[in-house]
Amino acid sequence: MSKANTNPGFIEVIGDAKYKLLPSAYKLRLSVTFKTGFSKLDVKSSVLSKETEMVLKNVVDCLIDNGFPEDQISFEGTQDFHRWRHKGYDTLRSNSLVLRSTEYKQIIKVPFWLENMNTGKHKINFAALQPIYEPDADRKNQAMVEAFDQAKTLAGLLAKQSGRKLGPALVIQDKRLHKGGGRDDYFGGAAGGAVMMGAYDDGGGRTGIEDYDLEEPSEEMSVALRIKFAMS
């Protein structure tokens, strides 16, 4: 909003405005991983596969028992990979679930529900929580109105200072929507062998996430308009 060009016939200014875009849903990837020590083609893998299936079943049962929608839990697949060590590498197998929820507090409780589960040789790992954003036409349109009003106010002040009268808008250019920085401090880590998050006491009697007002993630969006006003 700092730029303004004038001539006897018109004045050109830039107005901008910001608004928050809130997630429509959240997605969390959960994987059950264990060290195989052999190729996936080895016949012994079928034994451990049954153990993994049991862990996955227990995980899903725990989620459902805590109120997580069953139809929002999907199996993503199985992947074998190597983890490099100083003297070689381990062979690991990962089975992944994808969880989706429209409720922020519900999905961030998942690691708490699973942190004390007996998973044997398996570890439960979590990828970063991913907010899902969709366009919000109402919020954007309101921001456009605010940007226009801001530009008109500035143009009016400059016109008055120069002893002229502001006329109608001649040209309006939408400089298009662009994203600003949003929150990215979502959790990542492991539970079940390597606990990612846990209940805690802050010394004031508050334990866990239930006692806190948690700020939901959001993206700060902005619009900018370059407007040419007539001036007499």
Buried (B, 14 or more C-beta within 10 A) or exposed (E): BEEBEBEEEBBBBBBBBEBEBBBEBBBBBBBBBBBBEEEEEEEEBEEBBEBBEEBBEBBBEBBEEEEBBEEBBEEEEBEEEEEEEEEEEEBBBBBBBBBBBEBBEBBBBBBBBBBEBEBEEBBBBBBEBBBEBEEBEEBBEBBBEBBBEBBBBBBBEBBEEEEBEBBEBBEBEEBEBEEEEBEEEBBEBBBBBEBBBEEEEEEEEEEEBEEEEEEBBBBEBBBBBBBBBBBE
